[in-house]
Amino acid sequence: MSQNPNTAPDAPDPKPSPVYVQTETEVLDHYHSDLETGLTAETAADRLAKNGPNELTAHVTPKWLIFLRQFNNVIIYILLFAAAFTLFIRHYSDAVVIGLVVIINALIGYFQEVNASNALDKIKSMLSTEATVIRDSARTDVPATELVTGDIVYLEAGDNVPADMRILDSDNLRIQESALTGEPDSVLKNFDPLKDSKTPLAERENMAYASTAVTNGSATGIVTATGHDTELGQIADDVTDVKQTKTPLMKELDRLGTWISYFIIAVAIALFIFGWVRHLYALPTLALAIITMIVGSLPEGLPASTSVILAMGVNTMARNKAIVKTLPSVETLGAVDIIATDKTGTLTKNEMTAQDIITKDHQYQVTGTGYQPKGQIIANGQPVNVQDDPILKELLISGFEANDTMLQEEDGQWILNGEPTDGAFLTLYHKGCGMDEPAFEELDRIPFDSDYRYIARLSVREDGQHEVFVKGAPDKLYEMAQAADPTFNVDHWNDVIHDLTTQGKRVVAVGRKLVGKDVSEVTHETLRDGVDFLGIVGIIDPPREEVIDALKEMRTAGVKVKMITGDHPDTATAIGRQLGLADNIQTITGAELDDMSPDELRANINRYDVFARTTPSNKLAIIKAYQENGKITAMTGDGVNDAPALKRADIGVAMGIKGTDVAKDAADMILVDDNFTTMTKAIREGRRLYDNIKKTIAFLLPTSFAEGLIVAFSILMQQKLPLVPTQLLWINMVSAVTIQFAFIFEPAEQGIMQRRPRKTGSTLMNKHDVFQMAYVSVLIAAMGLWAFDWLTNNGVSQVIASTITVNVIVLGKVFYLFNIRSPHLAFSKNFWTNKMAFVVIAALMLLQLAQAYIPFMQDIFKTGPMSWSQWGLAIVAGFVTLVVTEADKIIRMQWHKRKQPRMN
């Protein structure tokens, strides 16, 4: 007898073993509760005060702090210092322009961060609002937030489970747990203690978990965990605790930006010391020259151009039915090594489908997948006429009649209201017998129950014949079949079932029995007297047809796909084999993962292709292990149980149709149509974006450094600066940014999906990129200084000479663009592949003409009108850059050609 709650301590004793292996008496004693009287109001109040309410809370970062975080960047620090200094020396226009650049970059980062919703809010909304409990021997409704451990709670069909509970009594209880476990079917529950303390969550038949839904029956249970101690609470904590890491691209850009900043600062300090010691200029003039060099050298246009390229990628993905929530995420898929994906609803349809029918004399296959009644029953590759096989026809009718599920078409979609397995039989009937339903009138029914594991229905035909239809677990129908036919061959049917289960199929047996017209109800005794065994139906949640081709393309691209599911390992392995996940599929269960230390998991993780019977914590551990092995990892999923892993992954991808709000919130990308093949398009687009960002950087850095070198060389040669600060800012913020937009439209290079993912930790620039950056910087700067010096020595005014120098630099950038665009020679068949590049160049030249000839722009930028011959000089000087870089490209192409082994 359990202890009276009126004299019990105010908290349960430390539990000796999991509650699901304890008996009813042990559970009640442990929580000092009573099935009849429940807790006293005083005890409940004490526990509520001690353990807190049954709700989920989290710390929210203030938006002002999110905004301030955007300034935590070395380049931003330098620009802020430059803005402050130019403001101090009253160069207001320079200060305003620099300040605007800083603010725009900060706003872009801020809106990206705050637009990401809080997954915890969606998880909190899943909790029930009220619960029916026993307090002080009386049944009463209380707010779910006031539930405490030890409360006795009633559950009925339609309820959301308000807390984690051990079931003490149940009547045909079914609970939909797919959001937590990934299992598509509602789970039959009972109250018997389990034997194994390591039973996976998906197999704990005497437990009910917070946020899951009661679909059938009723139960009484005792609360074993509330709030953050529940399974849902653990998921919420994991989601909150997971710190989203920066994307690979952002890490590479941060490293590059830091390196550039330190290099520019070091050069600026050295130049300042040199000029100060040698008394080259007055101190304010020297300081302004150094600031001008810093601002000219810094690639402040890089964040803007990178954001625009990524934003265009986001728009491209949106057209492909993938919503990307943050700009860097659209590129991340191009770098992934591993895609860890949920099975149900992602790789499979989450629509149970009958695929095999085995009768005593025949074996049939069924075409078509899902609940849409399109398909055929075939034998030996040929469609069959159901009317030619009376047993097959009776099996189809029996499977249809022994059913309590509804299947109907709504807006072109077939919607199931009931159990997925039952829905498979409804669809199967329509495939074989058409859309007209059998002409039967129901008289009585035995609903499905876990105690006997079958459903039976008594119906009457139009001719008045009464007939019982039964469908359920094969072993239960064996007993009925043997009662009717002592020669029934159980071994034969067990072999049939073994073959189907090794293919990952669920097996259901079907039977029927003719009874007298005086029989008006169906009982278990009616069935035990014997039934006609009609056959076996093999059912599976089928793989999506389009996923198989997508996986082949991913394997070609060097991306490995791993299945993580709550399903049975045999089922998961069979699906993995059908999908072609790997040549030799290796499977491991969540329980086996739990037995591994983090180091063991990290060492062995790459061996496995399928992870079965996993918990949310298993999924999170798997993602961590891959990341610790240096793998860029994507995670796809649709359930609450996927949320922590979705958030932890380098990119989380949620399903838009069948995905829960929690999964969508935790993810970085949402597939609007739940189509896994969109992932291949995303990988292709991500690789294209990375290539174009890399080209942008390879273009921007040397052209920016060239501006700084012009200032630096002028200081060293003790001559007047050929460019004033506003002209440098014009080149940086108008010319550079404008021409960079050409890279937005650069198409993907040939063979982009045949190359391996880039290595983790790789840099944006290799040794040759640095070498080219250096000589192009010197070349453009030298051409600009030469033009300025030659023009001023030949009587051209400083204003005109500065204007020509600006255009020498700009045209040097224009010609350099054609070299950077493609790994092929500039003047090849790829010359016209990006027509928008010519539009951008035309727009840029119109701006250059405006700067040179419009009076108010002449006043702002200290420019003047150029003659045709002076334009010719600028074009020739700029063209030198293309000639030199193309020569470098030819040399490299010949060198790589000689390195390739000769074909025999």
N, C-alpha and C positions, 0 to 999 in steps of 0.2 A: 504494500500500500504506500502511495507517495506521501511525502511529508505535507502537513497542513501549511498552506501559505501564510496563515496568520501567525505562525510561530517560526517561520523560516527566516534565515538570514536575508539581508537585503541584496545579495548578489549570489550567483551560482558559484559552486565550487569549481576549481580548475578541472577541466574535462579530461578524463583518462584516455579517451579514444574518440574518433569522429562520431558525431551523433547518428550518422546513418548506419553504423554497425551496432548501436546500442538498442536494447529492447525498450518497449514503451515505458516500463517501470523505471529503468535506468535513466532515461531521458527526463522523465518527470522529477525524479529524485535530484538529478543534477541541477535542474533549474528551479527546484523547490516550488513546484507548481502542482496543480491538481486538475484532472480532466473535467471533473464535475463542477468545481467551485471557482477554478481559475485563480488569479492573483487577487489579493485585496487591493483596494484603492491606495492604501498607505504604502504597501510594498511597491506597487507600480510607480507611485510618485517618487519614492526613494531611488528606485533604479533609473527613472528618467532624469532625476537631478544628478545622479552619479555618472551615467553613461551618455547623457545628452539625447536630444531628439532624434527620431528616425528620419533624418534628412541629410542631404549632401551640401556641403559648403566649400567655398574656395576663395583664395585671395585674388582680387582683381587689380591689375596694374592700372594706375591712373593714366588718363590719356595725355596729360601734360608731361608725364615721365616718358611715355612712348615717344612723344615729339622730341624731347631733349636727347633721347638716345640716338636720334638720327645724326647728331653732330659729333658722335664719337668715332671720328675717322681722321687719319693723319692729313689727308689732302684738305679736308674741311678746316682743320686747325690752321694750316698754312694760309688758306684763303681768308679765314677770319682775321688773321694777323695782318695780311696784306690789305684787307679792307679797312682795318683800324688805322694802319699807318697812313694810307692814302687819304683817309678822312682827316687825320691829324695834320697833314701838310696841305690840306685844303684842295686836294684833287678830287672834288666831289663826284664828278661823272665816273671816274674810275672806281671810287668806293661804292657807288650805287650799283654799277654793273656787276662788280665782284659780289656784293651782298645779295643781289638778285639770284645769281648762280647758286649761292649757298642755300638760300631759302627754297628755291625750286627743288633742289635735290632733296632737302629735308622733307618737304611736303610729299614728294613722290614716295619716299620710304615710309612716312607716317600713314598715309592712306592705304598702302599695301598691308600694313600691320594691323590697323584697327578694323579693316574690312573683313579680316578673318574672324568668323564667329567663334563664340566660346562653346566648345563641345560639351562642357559640363552643364551648361544651361539646358541643353537638350536631354542629357541624361537625367537631370533632376525632374524634368517634365514627365518622365516615364514612370515615376513612382506613383502609387495609388494615393488617393486623397483621404479615403476613409477605410475603416476596417471594422468587422463585426467580431467582438471578443466576449469572453466571459470574465466579468469582474465581480467579486463578492457574490458569486453563485448566480448572477443575473446576466442575461445576454444583452449586450448594448453596443451601440455604434460609437466609435471614438475616432478622432482624427488620426490618420496613419502616422503622423509625426510623433504621436504620444505612445506608440507601441514600444514595449520593452521586452527583453528576453524573458521567456517564461509565460508570456501571454498565450492564452488558448484562443485560436482564431478559426472562424468558419470561412470556407471558400465555396463558391458556387459558380456555375457556368456564367461567363461574362465578366467575372472579377479579374482584376489585375492583382497578382500576389503582392501584398504590401511590404513583406520583409522575408528574409530567408527562414524557412520553416521545415521542421521534421514532421512528416505526415503521421498522425496517430490513428486515423480512421478514414476510409475513403469508400466511395460508391461510384464505380465506373469513371474515375477521375482521369481526365486527359488535360495535359498542359502543353501549350505551344512554347517551346524554348529555343526556337531557331536563332533568335537574336543573340543568345548566349552561347549556344553550342554548334550552330550551323546545321542541325538536323532539320530537314524540311517537314517531317511529319510531327503531329502532336504526339506527345509521349504518354503512354499509359503509366499510371502511378499506382502504388500500393503502399502498405504500411509495415511490411515485414522488414526486419533488420537485415542489412547486407552482411556478407561474410568477409569481404576484403576491404581493409582500411585504405587501400590505394585505388579504390574504384574511381574511374574518371568521372568528372562532373556529368557528362552526357549519359552515364549509365546509373546514376543514383536515383533509383526508381522510387525511393521513399522520401525524397526531398523536393521542396518547391522553393523557387528563388524569386527574389524581388524583381518586379517589372515583367515577369512572364505572365502569360494569359491563360486562364482556365477556359477551355473550349467545351468540355463535357463533364457532367457529373458534379459531385460535391465531395467535400472532405473537411476534416477537423485536423488542425496541426498546432504545434507549439513553436513559438518564435525562438529561433536559435541565434540570430544575428540581426542587428539593425544598423541603419546609417552606413557609415564608411566600413563597417565590419562585414557587410553583405558582399556577395559576389559582384553585384552591380557597383557597390561602393569601392571595391578593390579596383574595378575597371576605371571608375572615376578618378581614384587616386593615381592610377598609372597614367591616365591621360593628363592629369594636372602635373605630375612629377616629370613627365617626359619633357626634356628640353629640346626644342626643335633646333637642329644643327643647321648651319649655313649650307647652302647648296654648293656643290663642287665649283661651279662657276664663280660664285661670290667669294669663296675661299681663294681661288686663283686671282680674282680681281683685287682682293684685299692685299694679298702678298705682293702683287705687281705694283699696286698703288703705294704701299709702304716703301718698297724698294726705290721707286721713282722719287718719292718725296724725300727720303733720306739722301739720295744722290744729289738732287737739286739743292737741298739745304747745304750739303757739304760744299758743293761748287760755289754757292752764293757766299758762304762764310769765307771761303778761300779768296774769292774775288774781292770781297769787301776788305779783308785784311790787306791784300795786295794793293788795292787802290788807295786805302787809307795810309799805308806806310809810304807809298810812292807819291802821295799827294797829287793823284791824277785829277781829281775833281774836288770841288767844295763838298763838305760832308753831306749836306742835304741833297745835293745833286747826285753824289755817289749812292746815297741810300735809295733815292728814287730810281736810279738806274738798276740797282740790284733788285728792288721790288718789281720793276718792269720785267727784268729777266725771269724772275720767279713766276710771275703771272703768265708770261709768254710761254714758259716751259711746261707749266702744269697742264695736264690734259683735262681741264675742267669740263670740256664737252663730252668726255667719256661717259659719265653717268647718264647724261641725257640721251646720247646716241644709243647706248646699251639698252636703256629703258624703252626707247622707241622700237628697236629691233625686237625686243622681247614682247612688247605690246602688240606688234604686228603678228608675231607668232601666236599670241593668245587669241587674236582675232581669227587666224587661220584655223586653230584648233576648235574654236567655237563653231566655225562652219562645218567642221568634221564631227560635231556633236560631242565635244569635250570642253567643259568649262574649267578653266585654269584660274585659281583664286589668287595666286601671287605670281608676279612676272618671272622671277628666276626659275620657278618650278617648270615652266614650259621647256626650258633647256635641259633640265636635270635628266629627263628620260633618255636623252641622247647619250648620256654617260653611264647608264645603268649596266651593271654586270649581272644582277640577280633580280628577277621579278618573283616575289613570293605572293601567291594568289590563293584566295579562298576558292573552294570548289563549287559549293551550292550557289546557283544564281550567277556565277561568274564564268566558270568553265563549263558548267552545266546549266540546263534550262530552269531548274527548280520546279519542274513539272513532271511528275512520275508518269512513265510511259510503258505500256505493255509491249514487250518485244518478242516473247516466245509463248507459244501455246503447245502443250504436249498432252495429247489424249492417249487412250490405250493403243490405238492403231496408227496414229498420225502425229507428225510434228510440223508445226507451222511457224512462220516468222511474220512479224507485223511491221510494215513500213510506216513512215511518218513519226514525228515526235511532238511532244507537248499535248495540250488538251484540245487543240484544234482537230476536229474529226476529219482529217485528210490523211489518207493512207489506205493500204490494202493488206489483206491477209494472203500470204503467198506460201506455196510449197514447191520446193525444187526450182525456185526462181520464177514461178508462174502464179498469177492470181488464181484464187480458188473461189468457187461458188459455194457459199455457206449452205445453201439448200441441199447440196450433194452430200453433206456430212451431218446427219441428224445430231450426233453427239457434240460436234463443234457448235452447231446452232444452239443446242440446249445449254452448253457452257457459256456462250455469250449472253443468253437470256438470264441465266442464273446469276452471273456476275453483275448484270445490270440491276436485277431485282433485289438481290441481297445487298442493299445499299441504303445509306441515309444521307447521301451527299447530293448537292445540286450543281449542275453545270449549265451555264447559259452564256449566250453571246451578248456583249455590250460594246457598242461602238467598234465593231470589228475585232474585239478581243474576247477570248473565251475565259470567263471568270468562274473560278471554283469556290463554292461555299461548302466547306467540309473537309474531309480527309483526302490528301493527295492520292493515296493508294486507291480509294474508292473512285476518285475522279478518273484514274487510269482505266478502270473497268467500264465507266460510262462512255469514254472515248472509244474504247475497244469495240463496244457494241455498235456504235454508230459507223465505225469503219467497215464492219462486217455486214451489218443489217440495214444500214441507211438511217435516216433521221427520224423515221416513224418509231415511236416507242412501243414496247410490247403492250398488248391489250389485256392487262391484268388489273385486278382490283385488290388492294391490300386488305387483309383481314386481321393479321396480328404480326408482331415482330419481336425477336429477341435482340436487343442492341448489343453491340460489341462490348466485351468486358475483359479485362486482363485475367480474370479468374478462369475463363474458359476459352478465350481467344478466337471467337468466331462471331459472325452475325448471321441471323436466320430470319426469313420472312415467309409468312404464309399468305398466299394469294389465290384468287379464283379466276379461272379463265372465262372467256366468253361462253364456252360450252358448259360451264358450271363445274368443271373439274377443279378440285383443290390441289395445290401443289406447294411444297416447301422448297425454298432455295436457300442454300447455305454456302458461306465463303469464309475462309479463315486459315489458321495455321495448319500445315500439312499433317502434323502428328495427331492433331485433334480429329481431322477428317479421316485419317487412317482407321481410327477406332470405329467410327461410324460405318466406314466401308467394309471392314472385316465382319461387322455384325450382320451386314446384308449378304456378304460373299466371303465365306471362310477361306477361299482360295486366293483372296486378294494378295498380290505380290508386293509386300512392303519394301523388300530389298531393291526391287527394280526401281520403284519410285524414289527411294533414297539416293540411288545412283543418279537419277535424273536431276534431283534437287542439288546434289553435290556439284554436278557440272554447271548448273546455273549460278549457284552461290560463288563458285570460284571465278565467275565472270563479273562478280560484283552486283548480282541481281537479287532483288527481294523476291521470294517465292510465296505464292498464295494458291491454295487448293480450292476447288469449286465442286459442289455436289448438288443433288436435288432429290426429292422424294415425292411420289404421288401419294395422297392420303384421301380418305373418304370424304364425301360431301358433307358428312355430319361433323367433321373436325373444324372447329371455329377458332382454335388457338393453338399456337405452337409452343411446345415445352422442350426442355432438355431431354426428357425421356423419349419424346417423339423422335429425336435425332439419334439417341443411343440405340434405338431399335434397328437402325440401319438406314443408309442413304446410298444412292447411286453415285459412285465416284466418277466425275466427268473428266477431270484432268488437272493440270498444273499450269499456272501462268507466271512467267518470269517478267518482273517489272524493274525498271531502272530509271534513275534520273539521268537522262541522256546528255552526252557532251554536246555542246553547240557545234554544229557542223563547221561554221566559219572559223572557230577557234583552232581547229587542226591545222589549217593552212597558215594561220597567224603564227602558231608555234614553230612551224617549219621555217618561216621567214626570220623569226627571232633567233632560232638556233644558227641560221646562216650568218646573222649579224653578231654572233658571239654572245648573245644574251641567254642565260639559263633561266628557265621557269620552274619554280618549286611550288608544289601544291601543299597548302596547309588547311586542314579540314577537321571537323569534329566527327566525321564519319568513321565507320569501322575500317580497319586497315585493309581487309580484303577488298571491300568496295572501292576504297580510295585507290588502291593499287590497280585494280581493273580499269577504272576510269583513266588513270594516268597512262596505262598501256594503250587504251583506245585513242587517247589524245596524242600519243607519241612524245611524251615529256622527255624521255631518255631511251637509249638503246637497251639498257638493263636497269630497270627501276628498282631502287633501294628504298624501303619503307621503314619508318620508326614511329613509335607511338609517344604520346605525351607523357605517359607513365615512365617510359624508358628515358625520356629527356629529363624528367624530374630526378632520376637516379644519377644523372651526370653532374659533375661540378662544372662551374663556368669555364674552367680551363679545358676540361674534357669535351664540353660542347663545342668550344671554339676550335679545338683540334680535329673534331670529327664531322662538323656541320656540312662540309662540302661533299661528303660521301652520299648524302641522302637526297632523294628527289621528291618523296612524299612524306608528309608529317600528318599522322592520323590521330584521332581521339585527343586533339589538342585543347588546351584551356587558353583563355586570354593571356595569362602569364607566360604560357609556352610560346605563343606567337610573338610576344614582346622579346623573350629571350632569344628566339631564333633570329629576329631582325638584328638584335644587338650583336649576336655572334658573327653574323655575316659582316656587319660594319666593322667590328674589331679585327676582322681578317682583311680589312682594306677594300671591301666590296661596296660599290655604290648600289643601294638596294631600293627597289620600289615594292610597295605592298598594295594589293588590291583586296577589297572586301566590301561587305554590305551590312554586317551586323554590329550590334553594340560590342560584341566580343572582339571585333577587329579594331576598335577605336584606338587603344593604346599603341598597337603596332602601326596603324596608319599614321599616327602622329609622329612616332619615333623614326619611321623610314625616311630616307632621303627625299622620297616623294610618295605620298599616300594617294591612292586612287579609289574613289568610292563609286558604287553603282547609283545611277540617278533615279531609276524606276523602283527597283526593289530594295535599294539601300535605305537604312534607317537614317533619321535626321542626325543621330549621333555620329554615325560613320561619315556622312557628308560633311559634318562640321569639322571632324578631325582630319579630313583629307585635304590635299593640296589641289587635287583635280577630280572632277566628277564626270563620269561617262553618262551622258544624258540618256542614251538608248541602251545602256547596259551591255554594249557591244565590246567584247574584249579585243576584237581586231583593231579597234581604234588605237590600241596601244602601239601597234606597229607604225601607224601613221604618226603618232606622237614621238616615237623613237626617231623616225626619219626627220620629222620637223625639228626635234631637239638637236640632232646632229647638224642639220643645215644652219640653225641659229648659232650654234657654237662656232661653226666654220666662219660665219659672217661676222660674228663678234670678234673672233681672232683676226680676221682681215681688217676690221675696223681699227683694232688696236695697232696692228702692224702698219696701218696707214697713218693713224693719228699721232703716235709717239714720235716718229722721226720728223714729221712736219711741225709738231709742237716744239721739239728740241731745236729745230732749225731756227725758230724765232728767238729762243733763248740764246743760241750760239751767236746770232747776229749782235745781240746786246753784249754778250761776253767778249766777243772778238773786238768790238768797238772799244770796250773799256781797256782791254789789253793793248790795243794799238793807239789809245789816247786820242781818238777821233770822235767827232759828233755822232750821236746815235742816228742811224738812217731811218729809224721808225720811232714815232712817238707812241706813248702808252695807248691812246685811243685806237691807233692803227693796229697795234698788236691785239687789242681786245676785239677789234672788228674781224681780224683773221681767225681768232680763236672761236668766237661765239657766233659768227655769221658764216664765213667761208668754210671753216672746218666742219661745223655741225651740219651745214647744208649739204656739203659734198658727201659726208658720211651716210646720209640717207640713201645714197645709191646702193649701199650694201644691204639695206632692208629687202630689196627685191632680187638679190642675187639668188639664182636657182640652185638646187642641190647639185653637188658634183656627182659625176658618174661613179657608180660602185659604192655609194655612201652606205648601203645596207650590207655590203660584203666585207667591210672592214671590222676589226675588233673594237670593242669599247676602249676609249682612251684610259690609260693607266691612272689609278688613284694617286693623287699628289703630284700629277704632272703639271708642268708650268705652261702658261699660255705661249711663251716664247722659247724656242730652242736656240742653240748656239748661233746658227746661221741667221735667225731672226734678229738677234742682238747685233750681229755683225752688219746686217743690212740696215738696221735702224741707225747704227753709228755712221756708216758712210753716206746714207741718204741725208741724214741731218747735216753733216758737214758739206755735202754737195749743194743742197738747197741754200744753206747759209752762205756758202762761198759765192754762188751765183748771184745772190742778192747783194752781198757786199761789193762784189766786182762791178755789178751794174751801177750801184750807187756811186762808187768811187770813180768809175769811168765817166759817168754822166756829169758829175759835179766838176771833174777836171776838164770837161769839154764845154763848160759854160752853161750847162742846164741848171736851172734854179733848184734849190734844195727841196722845195715843195713838189716840183714835178719829178725830181729824182726819187723822192720818197714814194710818190704815187706809183712810179714804174717798179720800184723795189717791192711794194705790196703785191703788184700783179705778177712779178717774177715768182714770188713765193706761192701765190695762189695758183698760177698756171703750172708750177712745179708739182703742186698737189694734184691738179687735174690729170696731168700725164702720169703721175705715180699711181693714181687710181687704176688705170688700165693695166698696170703691171700687177697690182695686188689682187685684182678681181678674180683671176683664175690661175691655177698652176700651169696652164698651157700658155703659149706665147700670146701676147696681146692681140696681134693681127692674125687671128686664126678663125676657125668656124665658130668659136665661142664669143667672138667680138660682139655679135648682135643679140646674145641670149638674154641680156638685161637691158631692154629698151628704156626702162625708167632711169638708168644711169645717164643717158643723154638728155633726158628731160631735166634732171637735177643739175647737170652741168650747164644747160641753157639758162636755167633760173639763176644759177650762181653768176654767170657772166652778165646777166642783166643787172644784178646787184652791184657788180664791179663797175659797170658803165655808169650806174646811178651815183656811186661813190665818187667817180672821177669827174662827172659833168654836171650834176645837180648842185646849185649854189649852196643850199643850206647844209648839204652833206659835205661839201668842200670845207665849209667853216668848222663843222664838228670834227672831221677826220684829218684836217690840214692836207687836203689833196688838191690837185689841179688837173686840167684837161690834158690828155695825151694825144700825140700825133699818130698817124698810121704807122710811120717807121718805128716809133717808140713801142707801139703794140707789137710790131714784128720782132723787136728786140726781146720783149718779155716772152713771146711765144717760143722763140728759139732757145732762150735761156731755160725755160721750163721744159722744153723737149729733151734737153740734155739728160734730165733725170730719167726719162723713159728709156733712152738709148743705153745708159749705163746699167740700169736695173734689168733690162731685157737681155743684155749681154751676160750679166751674172746668171740669169735664169737658163740661158742656153748652155753655159759652162756646167751648171749643176745637172741639167738634163743629160748631157753627154756623160758626165761622171757616173750618175746612177745607172745609165745604160751599160757602161763598161763593167759595173759591179755585178750586174745580173749574170748568173751562170749561163753559158752558152747551151742552147738546146741541141741534143744529139740528132 
